[in-house]
């Protein structure tokens, strides 16, 4: 009796033989747990190459059903296709893969979930939509650079490691960035310059930002972070002009100085949502009045939604800042939990 991997090997060869090289529109491949005894996924890799030969426009490669005691799909990918437009990778080890995608000149949609990424750069001149979500493991010693000048939408959320460095994205319309507890961009002693050599505070570029510069052309932005993160606060020291930003959602990571800075640098902002679990970062901060003395008028801001536990000292500080910026109280909606 043949072992299961032999049956799978025969099935792969039979499919390739019977189909020939007829064109494919969509190809979805689930990495088989018993592909081969060494878990090198030889036959799965053969199917990927076959899909590209058949000019597949959409390729899905995932190992969602693999047992946790077996390595995730681990095959170096160096995709070359003149036809591939959509690529979805799930539970794939990309540590040894080329993610520059220069061999895929029409790739537009890239989704990466539950993957490990060690590449120094993710780049594509044709990419329009990029999603890196659902517990991806990024590098903790070097920042991955994302270079996609044609990007229209970006979702970067729920990853572990250093926040990727975003290069200029002049066409970006929507972006969601979530920096959770797995993000390494915080300081162990809270001073942003500690004595721990491998602390995230030592990997911030001295002269260049990480996130906000690449997001400066976005139209709609959601920026969520746990309060301990320093990355947003560091970037605000050299805050760019958000020349197209019209809709903005923030949670409680920002300080009052940070809020003033963002409002001063968002001349076209129309809608602001503040989702506040607590307002500790908004109280007792020095230097706010000095910043407010600068020119500060939110000429287009007509809707402000504040979601909070209660109207406390921090909320009153926000209301004062908005009032100085010319925002009428009638344009501000405060939502608190029902008693």
Buried (B, 14 or more C-beta within 10 A) or exposed (E): EEEEBEEBBEEBEEEBEEEEEEEBEEBEBBBBBBBBEEBEBBBBBBBBEBBBEBBBBBBBBBBEEBEEEBEBBBBEBEBEBEBBBBBBBBBBBBBEBBBBBEBBBEBBBBBBBBBBBBBEBBBBEBBBBBBBBBBBBBBEEEBBBBBBBBBBBBBBBBBBBBBBBBBBBEBBBBBBBBBBEBBBBBBEEEEBEBEEEEBBBEBBEEEEBBBBBBBBBBBBBBBBBBBBBBBBBBBBEEBBEBEBBBBBBBBBBBBBBBBBBBBBBBBBBBBBBBBBEBBEBBBEEEEBEEBBEEEBEBEEBBBBBBBBEEBBEBBEBBBEBBEBBEBEEEBBEBEEEEE
